[in-house]
Amino acid sequence: MFWTRLFSGIGLLVILAGLIYLGGDFLFAGTLLISLIGLFEFYRAIGIEKKYPGYVGYLTLIVYYLLLRFEVPFISIMLLWMTALFALLIHYVFTYPKVNIQEVALSFFGIFYVGVMLSHIYLLRMLPLGIYLVWIIFICSWGCDTCAYCAGRLFGKHKMSPVLSPNKTVEGAIGGLLGVFLITALFCFILKDTLGIHTTHIFGLSAVAAVAGFASMIGDLAASAIKRTYDIKDYGNLIPGHGGILDRFDSVIITAPIVYYLITIVLSGVEL
């Protein structure tokens, strides 16, 4: 299991690095595909992957990505959300009581939870300096998880969430946050001249990483809570040793938008 997990993880990282390096339509297509698979896994967990609310979700997600790709005005995206909600409510009203409100609500939630959140990987990469800054998302997500695991193994005593994840500890969480802060600081220091940033920016970006690192833990626990609610072990088996897309990107989902928006604030005076 260890070697399977290791090699599949390396393979995933290579594919991801390739997509980020290429950017543009390659990353657009890759992010859309990941989002669609993740949305399918989420809908499958709640039992609507092949029902009308699920189909509305898939179609809405595809249209949303196309709107991003062609940089349409924000009002068009708002109209899309209202149209999707209206389509779901029409189905709910005319099929009542066969369809419950939970399916409608979770269909709409899934679009945001998976698709919209993950789309910030593409949005950050498409900034002029995005080819470098986008990696902070994954440092905060997967780097925090690795640092937290190591710190927890060495110093962990107090359970952080004994019901959802008995192996996670407070000491591990602190180690994870310190780890991503230091890794991001080193990452930004090495690229300081390339990014055109100063020491204050490095500290700010490291602080962003720590905040996003904490959010990544919440994202991981939230995904675990959903799985326990619907009594499933993994969202899928697409990635050997890891599970499904949501099992691997559960923390990235929460981290991506936080990193995107906080970076634009911290680097507001820098040409991104």
C-alpha positions as CSV (number, residue, x, y, z in Angstrom):
1,M,0.0,0.0,0.0
2,F,2.8,2.4,0.8
3,W,4.6,2.0,-2.5
4,T,1.3,2.1,-4.4
5,R,0.4,5.4,-2.6
6,L,3.9,6.8,-3.2
7,F,4.1,6.0,-6.9
8,S,0.6,7.1,-7.7
9,G,1.2,10.3,-5.7
10,I,4.4,11.0,-7.7
11,G,2.5,10.4,-10.9
12,L,-0.3,12.8,-9.9
13,L,2.3,15.4,-9.0
14,V,4.0,15.0,-12.4
15,I,0.8,15.4,-14.3
16,L,-0.2,18.4,-12.1
17,A,3.2,20.0,-12.7
18,G,2.9,19.5,-16.4
19,L,-0.6,21.1,-16.5
20,I,0.6,24.1,-14.4
21,Y,3.7,24.6,-16.5
22,L,1.6,24.6,-19.7
23,G,-1.2,26.7,-18.3
24,G,-3.8,28.1,-20.6
25,D,-6.2,25.7,-22.2
26,F,-4.3,22.7,-20.9
27,L,-4.8,23.7,-17.3
28,F,-8.3,24.8,-18.1
29,A,-9.2,21.4,-19.5
30,G,-7.4,19.6,-16.6
31,T,-9.0,21.6,-13.9
32,L,-12.5,21.2,-15.5
33,L,-12.0,17.5,-15.7
34,I,-10.8,17.2,-12.1
35,S,-13.8,19.3,-11.0
36,L,-16.3,17.2,-13.0
37,I,-14.9,13.9,-11.6
38,G,-14.9,15.4,-8.1
39,L,-18.5,16.6,-8.5
40,F,-19.5,13.2,-9.7
41,E,-17.9,11.6,-6.7
42,F,-19.7,14.0,-4.4
43,Y,-23.0,13.4,-6.0
44,R,-22.4,9.6,-6.0
45,A,-21.8,9.8,-2.2
46,I,-25.2,11.5,-1.7
47,G,-27.0,9.4,-4.3
48,I,-27.8,11.9,-7.1
49,E,-25.0,11.2,-9.6
50,K,-27.5,9.9,-12.2
51,K,-30.5,12.1,-11.3
52,Y,-31.8,15.4,-12.6
53,P,-30.2,17.5,-9.8
54,G,-26.9,15.9,-10.7
55,Y,-27.2,16.6,-14.4
56,V,-28.0,20.2,-13.6
57,G,-24.9,20.3,-11.5
58,Y,-22.6,18.9,-14.3
59,L,-24.1,21.3,-16.9
60,T,-23.8,24.3,-14.6
61,L,-20.2,23.5,-13.8
62,I,-19.2,23.2,-17.5
63,V,-20.9,26.5,-18.4
64,Y,-19.3,28.2,-15.4
65,Y,-15.8,27.1,-16.5
66,L,-16.6,28.3,-20.1
67,L,-17.6,31.7,-18.7
68,L,-14.3,31.9,-16.8
69,R,-12.3,30.9,-19.9
70,F,-13.8,33.6,-22.0
71,E,-13.7,36.2,-19.2
72,V,-17.3,37.2,-19.4
73,P,-18.7,39.9,-17.0
74,F,-19.4,38.8,-13.4
75,I,-23.1,39.4,-13.9
76,S,-23.2,36.5,-16.4
77,I,-21.9,34.2,-13.7
78,M,-24.6,35.4,-11.3
79,L,-27.2,34.8,-13.9
80,L,-25.9,31.3,-14.3
81,W,-26.3,30.6,-10.5
82,M,-29.8,31.9,-10.5
83,T,-30.7,29.8,-13.6
84,A,-29.3,26.7,-12.1
85,L,-31.2,27.3,-8.8
86,F,-34.4,28.0,-10.8
87,A,-34.0,24.8,-12.8
88,L,-33.6,22.8,-9.6
89,L,-36.6,24.4,-7.9
90,I,-38.8,23.8,-11.0
91,H,-37.9,20.1,-10.7
92,Y,-38.5,20.1,-7.0
93,V,-41.9,21.7,-7.3
94,F,-43.2,19.6,-10.2
95,T,-42.0,16.3,-8.9
96,Y,-42.9,16.9,-5.2
97,P,-42.8,14.8,-3.0
98,K,-40.6,12.4,-5.0
99,V,-37.6,14.7,-4.8
100,N,-36.6,16.0,-1.4
101,I,-35.2,19.4,-0.7
102,Q,-31.9,17.9,0.5
103,E,-31.1,16.7,-3.1
104,V,-31.8,20.1,-4.5
105,A,-29.7,21.9,-1.8
106,L,-26.8,19.5,-2.1
107,S,-26.8,19.6,-5.8
108,F,-26.3,23.4,-5.6
109,F,-23.8,23.1,-2.8
110,G,-21.7,20.6,-4.7
111,I,-21.2,23.0,-7.6
112,F,-19.6,25.5,-5.3
113,Y,-17.9,23.1,-3.0
114,V,-16.1,21.2,-5.7
115,G,-16.1,23.1,-9.0
116,V,-16.0,26.8,-8.1
117,M,-13.5,26.3,-5.3
118,L,-11.1,24.3,-7.5
119,S,-11.4,26.7,-10.3
120,H,-9.2,29.1,-8.3
121,I,-6.2,27.0,-9.2
122,Y,-6.8,28.0,-12.8
123,L,-7.5,31.6,-11.9
124,L,-4.3,32.0,-9.8
125,R,-2.2,30.3,-12.5
126,M,-3.5,32.6,-15.2
127,L,-2.1,35.7,-13.4
128,P,1.3,36.9,-14.8
129,L,3.2,35.4,-11.9
130,G,0.8,32.6,-11.4
131,I,3.1,29.9,-12.6
132,Y,5.0,30.4,-9.3
133,L,2.3,31.6,-6.9
134,V,-0.1,28.7,-7.7
135,W,2.3,26.3,-5.9
136,I,1.5,28.0,-2.6
137,I,-1.9,26.3,-2.8
138,F,-0.3,22.9,-2.8
139,I,2.3,23.8,-0.2
140,C,-0.6,24.8,2.1
141,S,-2.6,21.7,1.3
142,W,-0.3,18.7,0.9
143,G,2.7,20.3,2.6
144,C,0.7,21.1,5.7
145,D,-0.6,17.5,5.7
146,T,2.9,16.1,5.5
147,C,4.3,18.4,8.2
148,A,1.4,17.7,10.5
149,Y,1.8,14.0,10.1
150,C,5.5,14.2,11.0
151,A,5.0,16.5,13.9
152,G,2.0,14.4,15.1
153,R,4.1,11.2,15.0
154,L,6.9,12.8,17.0
155,F,5.1,15.0,19.5
156,G,1.3,14.2,19.2
157,K,-0.5,13.7,22.5
158,H,-3.8,15.7,22.4
159,K,-6.5,14.6,19.9
160,M,-7.7,17.4,17.7
161,S,-10.9,15.8,16.4
162,P,-11.2,12.4,18.1
163,V,-14.5,11.4,16.4
164,L,-13.7,12.5,12.8
165,S,-10.0,11.7,12.7
166,P,-8.6,10.0,15.8
167,N,-5.0,10.2,14.5
168,K,-4.9,14.0,14.1
169,T,-3.4,15.8,17.1
170,V,-3.1,19.4,18.2
171,E,0.6,19.1,18.2
172,G,0.5,17.8,14.7
173,A,-1.7,20.7,13.6
174,I,0.7,23.3,15.1
175,G,3.6,21.5,13.4
176,G,1.8,21.6,10.1
177,L,1.2,25.4,10.4
178,L,4.8,26.1,11.3
179,G,5.9,23.9,8.5
180,V,3.9,25.6,5.7
181,F,4.9,29.0,7.1
182,L,8.6,28.1,6.9
183,I,8.4,26.3,3.5
184,T,6.5,29.2,2.0
185,A,9.0,31.7,3.4
186,L,11.9,29.7,1.9
187,F,10.0,29.3,-1.4
188,C,9.3,33.0,-1.7
189,F,12.9,33.9,-0.6
190,I,14.3,31.8,-3.4
191,L,12.0,33.4,-5.9
192,K,12.2,36.9,-4.4
193,D,13.8,38.5,-7.4
194,T,11.7,36.6,-9.9
195,L,8.5,37.7,-8.1
196,G,9.7,41.2,-7.5
197,I,8.8,41.1,-3.8
198,H,10.4,42.4,-0.6
199,T,10.8,40.9,2.9
200,T,7.5,42.2,4.0
201,H,5.8,40.4,1.1
202,I,7.6,37.2,2.1
203,F,6.3,37.4,5.6
204,G,2.8,38.3,4.3
205,L,2.8,35.3,1.9
206,S,4.0,33.0,4.7
207,A,1.2,34.3,6.9
208,V,-1.3,33.6,4.1
209,A,0.1,30.0,3.9
210,A,-0.4,29.5,7.6
211,V,-4.0,30.7,7.4
212,A,-4.6,28.5,4.3
213,G,-2.9,25.6,6.1
214,F,-5.4,25.8,8.9
215,A,-8.2,26.0,6.3
216,S,-6.8,22.9,4.6
217,M,-7.2,21.0,7.9
218,I,-10.8,22.1,8.1
219,G,-11.3,21.0,4.4
220,D,-9.8,17.6,5.2
221,L,-12.1,17.1,8.2
222,A,-15.1,18.4,6.4
223,A,-14.6,15.8,3.6
224,S,-14.2,13.1,6.3
225,A,-17.5,14.3,8.0
226,I,-19.3,14.0,4.7
227,K,-18.0,10.5,4.1
228,R,-19.1,9.4,7.6
229,T,-22.5,10.9,7.2
230,Y,-23.0,8.8,4.1
231,D,-21.1,5.8,5.4
232,I,-18.4,5.5,2.7
233,K,-14.7,4.9,3.2
234,D,-13.4,6.7,0.1
235,Y,-15.0,8.9,-2.6
236,G,-13.6,6.6,-5.3
237,N,-10.6,4.5,-6.4
238,L,-9.3,6.6,-9.3
239,I,-6.0,7.3,-7.6
240,P,-4.5,4.0,-6.3
241,G,-3.6,4.2,-2.7
242,H,-5.4,7.5,-2.3
243,G,-9.0,7.0,-3.3
244,G,-10.9,9.4,-5.5
245,I,-10.3,12.9,-6.6
246,L,-12.0,14.3,-3.5
247,D,-9.9,12.1,-1.2
248,R,-6.8,13.7,-2.7
249,F,-8.1,17.3,-3.3
250,D,-10.3,17.6,-0.2
251,S,-8.0,20.2,1.4
252,V,-7.1,21.9,-1.9
253,I,-10.8,22.6,-2.4
254,I,-10.8,25.0,0.6
255,T,-7.2,26.2,0.2
256,A,-7.3,27.3,-3.4
257,P,-9.8,30.3,-3.1
258,I,-8.3,31.4,0.2
259,V,-4.8,31.5,-1.3
260,Y,-6.0,33.3,-4.4
261,Y,-7.8,36.1,-2.7
262,L,-5.3,36.6,0.2
263,I,-2.4,36.7,-2.3
264,T,-4.1,39.4,-4.3
265,I,-4.4,41.4,-1.1
266,V,-0.9,40.9,0.2
267,L,0.6,41.6,-3.2
268,S,-1.7,44.4,-4.1
269,G,1.2,46.7,-4.9
270,V,3.1,44.1,-7.0
271,E,2.4,43.5,-10.7
272,L,0.9,40.1,-10.6
